[in-house]
Amino acid sequence: MHSSMQKVARLADLPETRGTRVKIGETPILLVREANTVHAYTADCPHAGAPLEKGGICNRRIICPWHKGTFEISDGSLVEPPALKGLTRYDALVDGGDVYVSPEPVESQARSRGADESTMFIAGAGAAGAAACAALREAGFDGRIVLAGKDAPMPYDRTALSKFVVAGDMPADEIPPLLDPSFFTDQNIERIESEAVRLDAATRQVELANGTVIDYNAALVCTGGLPKPMDVPGAKLPHVHILRNRDDAVAIVATLDTAKRAVIVGASFIGLEVASCLRKRKIDTTVISPDKVPFAKQFGERIGEMFMRLHEKNGVSFRMTRNVKAIEANEVELDNGERIPADVVIVGTGVKPATSFVSGITLADDGGIDVDAGMRAAPGLYAAGDIARFPLPRSDSKLRIEHWRVAQQHARVAAFNMAGASREYDGVPYFWTYHFERRFDYLGHTSEPDYVVIDGDLDTQQFIAYLMKDGKVGAVVACEREDETARLAEAMREPLTVEAAREVANM
C-alpha cells in the first residue's frame, strides 16, 4: 500500500446502488463500490457541479442526478453529455476491509499531436458544436478542427436564458461556457466568429459570411433553428422580442424594470419558462396559444393540465385556443376581439431548421436534414441537433427533437464517426424544464401515449409518470425524482414494461 494513501471508509459501509461522498482534506471524492473493488473519482459532475452521489448507478455507469451526464464506473470516461469530459480519477484500494484513496489525481495521458492533415469543419457553435469539438479530440483526431458561428469565441449554455437570466437569477454575462476557456487553445481548435453561408456537400467546400472559404474532409452541420416570425401587424414593434440568444435575453431584461404587464405568444417550453421568470418579477403575465392544453403533445393532457394549474396558481393567465390578430404599442388584440394590455411581448412560437445554406443534398420538407443512425447525411456530411431528422432508437420513427442534450448526444456520435469510428445513436433523449423553482425531467420520447401511469401526486409536483406505448414505457415525466430518473435514463436503453421501470426507479 502506498504510504501517501489515506483511509476514507470501510468497504462494508459502501452501498453498491449509489456512490458515496467522502473527503480527503478539502477535496470531495466519490467512492463507487463494485463487489470488493472500489473506484474513486471527483465527486461533482464536471458539467454543472451536481453531487454525483445523489444520482444513480445502472449498467455499470454513474449517472448525474441533474442533467443525466453519464460516466463509466471502470475508468470515469464520458458516455453521455451534457458533461463534455470524463471524471478525474484517483487511485483506490481495499486492504483489510478498509478503503484507501490517494490524495493526488491520476494524471491523464497527454496525447502527442500527429501529422493528420485532414480538416473537420463544424457549422454552428452551440451545444452540439462544442460537444463535437471535445469528442473529435477524445476520439483521437489530431488534425485541423474549425468551429464557425456567431458564438464560436465561447459557446455557452443557452438553457440558462429562459430558466434563470430572464428571472434575474443570473446575469447574462455570467452564463457558464460549455467548455473551459483554455480548452480551445490547449486542443488547437480554430474558432471563426462568422456563419456559414454556403456549404456544398458534393465538393466538400464551405464559404463563411466573412468571405473565408474552407475545403473540408468531413463537416458537421449543427446550426440549430431560426425563430418562426409572427406574420401579424405590429410584430416588428420594438417591445416585441424573441428569446434565442444572449443578446435577446439582455434586450428583454432591459425592459423588465419598468414593465408591469407582459404577453407571451406560444405555450412552448421556453414560453412557459419565461412566464415563470416574469411572475418571479411580479409582472402580470398572460400566455396566448392556439392549443387547448400546454405540452399535451409531449406529455398528454393530464400532465399538461398540471402545468397549467401550477402556472395559474402562481398568477399566470391563459388565453388558450386563441391566436394573435395584431400587436399594438400597449396591447395585443386576439382573434376574438379581446384586447390584452402589454408593455412587453415575448414570442415563443417555435423554430425552423437553419439549413438554407446547405446544397448538394435534398432537405426534408420542413428544412431538416435526414441522417442515418450514425448522424450521416451524405459522404463526409453529418448533422446534429434541432436540424437532424434521425431514427429514434427502439421505434420505427424518424423525427427531429429540439433539445440541447439530444443535440450533444448527436454531436458525439457524429464526431466519433468523422474521426473514423462506427457509432450509432442509441441514447435515451432527455431534457429538463424549470417552472416556479421546480425542475421536471423528461426521458425518452413518445407522441400520443396509449395511457399514462402516475406514481405520486401531480398536484404537489412530486411524481413519476410513465407514458405507455404498445405495452412499453415510451417516455417518463418526473418531478422531485432525480435519482430515479438518473437510473431510468440509462435503463431505458432497453424497452421496459412499467413493472420493470418501477423496479429500476425503486432500487
N, C-alpha and C positions, 0 to 999 in steps of 0.2 A: 504494500500500500504506500502511495506517495505521501511523504510527511506533510506536504502542503495541503492535503485534502482535509476537509472538515466534516465532522459528523453532523448530519442535519435531521435525521429521522430514524425511526425503527421501521423496518420493512413491514412488519405485521400491522402497522398503523396506516399503511397506504392502501386506499381502495384501488381497484383496477377499473372502475367505471368512470372515474374522472381524475384529473390531475390534482396535485396538492401543492400549495404555495408555501415556500419556506424562504428564509433569508440567509445570505452569507454576508455579514456586515450590513451594508445598505443595499445590497444587490438582491432583488427578488428573483427567485428561482422556481421553475415549475418542475416538479417531480412526476414522472409518469411510470407507473408500475406495469410490467408485463411478466406475470408469474414471479420468478425470483430475480428478475432483472429490473433495473431502474434506469430510465433515461432522464437527463436534466437539460432544461432549456431556459431561455429567458422567459419570464412569467407573463409578460404583457404582449399582446398582439402587435406586430410592427406596423400595422395599418393605422389604428386609432387608439392603441393602448388599452384595449379591453383585457380584463383579467381572465386569462385562459382557463384557470381552474373553475370558472363559472360556466364554461362551455361543456362540450360533450366529447366522449371518446367512442368512436364507431369505426368498424372496418380497419382497425389499427391506424386510425388517424385522429388527430387533435382538431376539433372544430371550434372556432371562435364564437362566443355567445352573441356578440353584437351583429356582425356582418357576415358570419359564416365562412370567413377565410379558413383554409384547411391545410394541415401540415402532416407529413408522415411521422409516425411515432419513432420509426427506426433511426432517422437522422435529422428530423426537423425541417426537411426540404419542403418547399411550397408545392401544394397540389392545386388549390383553388384560390383565386383572388377574393376580396379586394387587397389583401396584402400582396405586395409585389416582390417580396424576398422571403427567404426561409427564416427559421428561428435560430438565434445564436445558441450554440451547443456547449455544454460543459461536461467534462469527464465525470463519470459517476461509477461507483462500485458498491457492492454489498459484501460486508465482512462480519461474520458472527451475528447476523440479523440486524446489523446497523447499516445505515446508508451514508456513504461519504461522497462529497462532491468537491471538485476543485474550484477554488475561487476565481480562477482565470479561464476565460472562454477558449474553446478550441479555435485556433486560427484557421480561417478558410483558406483553401489553396488558391493562391493568385495564379491566374491563367495567363500565360505569355501570349502576346499578340502574334498571329501568324501572318502569312503573306496573301491571304484571300483578297482578291481584287474585285469581288462581287459588290454590287450596290443594292441595298434594300431600302425602298422608299416607302414612307408612311404618310398618307394624306389624312390629316386630322389629328389634333394634339389634345384630345380629351382623354377620357378614361381608357378607351381601347388603345389609343396611340401610345400612352405612357406604358400600359401593360405590355404592348408589343416590343417596345424598346428594351424593357427589362428581360422579357422572355427570349428575345433573339440572342442576347449575350449569355443568358442562362443555358440556352440550347447549344452554346459553343460556337456561334457565328462570330468571327472576328474581323469581318470585312467592314465596308462602309455602311453606316446607317444614317439616313437623312429623315428627320421629322419636320414636317411642314404644316403650318396652320397658324391662326391668329394667336393661339395660346402656347405656341412652341417654346417661347422663352422659359415658361414654367407651368406645365399642365397642373390644374388644381381640381379640388373636389367640388364639383358643381352641385352635389346633393345638398350642400350646406346653404345654398341660396334660399330655397323655399322653406327649409326647415329651421334655419337659425338666423340668417342675415336679415331677412325682412322683419323678423320679430325683434331685432335689436340685441339678440344674444351674442352675436359675433360680428365684429366689423368686417366689411368686405375685404379689406387688405390683410386680414388675419386668417382667411380661408387656407386650410393646410394644403401644401403641394402634394401631388400624388407620388412624387419621388423626392428623395433627398436632393437638395440643390447641387450637391457635389457629384451626384450620380452621372450627369451628362458629360461632365468634364472627365471624370475618372474612367468612364466607359467609351470616351471618344465618339460621342454621338453629335452629329451636326444638327443644329436647330435653325430653321428659317421661318421668320415671322411673316409668312406670306402664304396665301391659299392656292391650291391647285386650280387652274382654270381650264386645263386640257390634259387629259390622260388617255393615251391611245393603247389599248390592250394588245393590238396587233403588232405595233412597232416597239412596245415597251419603253415609251418615252412620255415624260410629263413636263408640262410647262406651268410655271408659277405666275401669279399676278405681277410679281416684280420683274418678270422677264427671264428668270432663270430657267434653263432647260436641263433636264436630268435624264440620262439613259439609265434604266434600272434592269436588274436581273429578275427581281420579284418585287411586287408592290402590294401594300395593304391599304384599302380604302376604308376609312372609319370616320367619315366626316359628319355623322350624326344627322339631325333633322333641322329643317328650317321651319320656323313657326308659320302656320297657315294664317294668312292675313284675313281680317274681317272685311267683308265686302258690304259695308253699310255706310250711310252718310255719317261723317264725323269720326270715322275710325282712325284718322290720322291727326286728330286734335292732340295738343301737347300733354294733356293729362291722361292720355290713353297709353298704356305700357304693356309690353310683353315681359316675361322673365325667362331668359335663356342663358344669360352670361353675367359676369361680374359687373359690367357696365350697366346692364339693365337693372340689377339689384341696387346699385348706387343711385341711379336715377329715381327708382321707386322710393327708397329710403329717404331721399332728399325731400320728397313731397309729404311724408307722413307726419312730420312735426306739426303741420298746420291742417292736415286733412281730418275731417270729422266723419265723413261718410264715403264708403267705398263700394264699388260694384265689381264683382268678379264674374267674367263671362266664361262659363265652362266649369262643370263639376268634375274636373280631372284631378289626378293626384296632386299635381302642382297647384291647381286652383284651390283645392280644399286645404292643403298645407299652408298656402298663403292666407286663407281665411282664418286659420288658427293663429297665425302670426299677427294679423291685424286686430283680432279680438284681444290678444295679449296687450296691444297698444290702446285698447278701449275705443277702437274705431268702429262705428256702425257698419256692418258688412252684410251685403246681400249677394247671393250666388244665383246666377241665371243659367239655366241649362235646358236643352230640349229633351233630356232624358226624364224618365219617371222617377228613378232612384239612382243616387250616385253609386258608382262602382258595381252596378248589378251585373255588367258583362263579365267582370273579373271574379266577383265574389258571390254572385247570386243576390236576389232581392232581400233576403232576410238579413244578411250581414251588411248589405248596402244601407238598409233602413237603420241599422245600429249606428253606422257612421253619421247618418243624417240626424238621428236623435242626439248623438253626442255633440254635434255642432249646434243644433238648436238649443240644447241645454246651456251652451256657452255663448248664446246670443246671436248666432248667425241666422239670418233669414234666407229662405229659399223661394225661388220662383221656378219651379220645375215645369216641364213640358211647355216652356216658353222660349222664344227667340228674341234677339235684339233687333228692333226695326231701325233705330237711329241713335247716335250719341250726340249730345249737345254739351254746351260749356259746363252746365251744372247738373245735368240729369241724363238718364238713359231712358229711352222710350222702348217699350216692349211691343210685341206683335198684337197684343190685345188692347193696346192703347194706354196701359198703365205707364206712369212716369215715376222713376225712382231717382231721388236726389243722389248726386255722386260728385265728390271733389276729385276722386281718382278712380280710374277704370283699369283693371288688370285683365288681360285676355289670356286664357289658357285653353284654347280650342284645338290643341294638337299640333303635330308637325308633319312635314312631308320629307322624304329622304333627299339629302343634299347630294345628288348624283348627276346633275345635268352636265358636268364637265367630263364624264366618262364616255368614251367611244370604243368601238371595237367589240362590244358585247351588246346583247339585247336586254334592256332593262325590263323589269316587271311592270305591270300596268300601273302600279302605284309609285313607280320610280325606284323601287327597291332593286337590289342585286341578288339574283338567285345563286346560291352556293351549295356545294355538297357538304357532307358531314365533316370534311376537312377544312371547311370555310373557303374552298377554292371556287372561283367564278369562271376562270379560264386559265390556260397555262401561264404561270407567272403572275396571276392576279388573284388576290384574296379580298374578302370583305368581312367586316365585323361590326357588331353593334346595331344601332337603330336601322341601318340601311340594309342589313343582311337578311334575306329570306332563306331560312335554314331549316333542315329537317329536325323536328323536335324528337329527341330520344324517347323511346318507349311509346311511340304513337305513329299514326300514319299522316300526321300533319306537317305541312311546311308553312312557316309563318315568320313574321317579324315580331320581335319583342323589344320594346323601347325602355330598357332598364340598364343602368350603368354597370352593374355587376355582371350581367349577361354579356355586355359588351367586352368586359375584361376577360371573361371566360373564352369568348370567341377569339379574342386577340391572342391569347396564349396558344390556343390550338393552331391558329394561322401562323404565328411566329415560328413555332417549332417546325411546322411543315415547310415554311420558307427556308429554314435552316437545314432541311434535308430529312427531317423525321417523317413519320407516318402516323399522325394522330387524328382522331375523330372526336367531335364534340359529343360527350356522353354525360355532361353535367346535369345538375338539377337547377333550373332557373330560380333565382331568388331576388327579391327586393324588399325594402322596408319603407314604411311611410309613417309620418310623425304628426300627431294631432293632439293638442292640448296636453302636452307632457306625457303622452302615451305613444309607445312605438308598436307598430303592428308588423309582423313578419308574414311574408307570402312565399311559399315554396312550391315548386312545380308549376304546372300550367294546365288549365282546363277551361273550356268555354261551355256554358250551359250544362253544369253538372246534373247528373240524374237525381241526386239528393245530397243533403248535407247532414253530417253527424257532428253534433256540438257537445264537447265535454267542457263543463264550466258554465260561466254566466256571461252572456253577451252584454247585458246592460251595465255590468260593473267593469267591463273590458278585462276580464280575467278568464280566458278561454283558449281552447284549441279546437278548430273546426276542420273536419275532413270533408273535402269536396269530392264526391264519389262519381266515377265514370266507369261503366261496364264492370262493376264489382270491385274495382281497384281505386286506391287513393290517387286522384288526378292532381290534387293540389291541397295545400294546408294553409289556413289563415290562423294566426295566433296573436295573443297579446298577453304580456306578463308570463311568457313560457319560453324563456330564452334557452335554457339548457335542453329542453325537449326538442325545440326546433333545430338546435345545433346538431343533435343526433340524427334527426329526420333528414336534414339537408344532405347527409351522407347516405343514410339508409335508403332513401328514395331513388338511388341509382338503380334499384331493382323494384319491379312492381310490388306493391304491398296491399294486402287486404286491410280493412280498418282494424281488425284484431291484431294483425302484425304491427301496424303502425302504432297502435296504443301500447303494445309491448315494448317497442323501441322508446316511445316517449316516456314511459314509466320505469325505465331501467334504474 
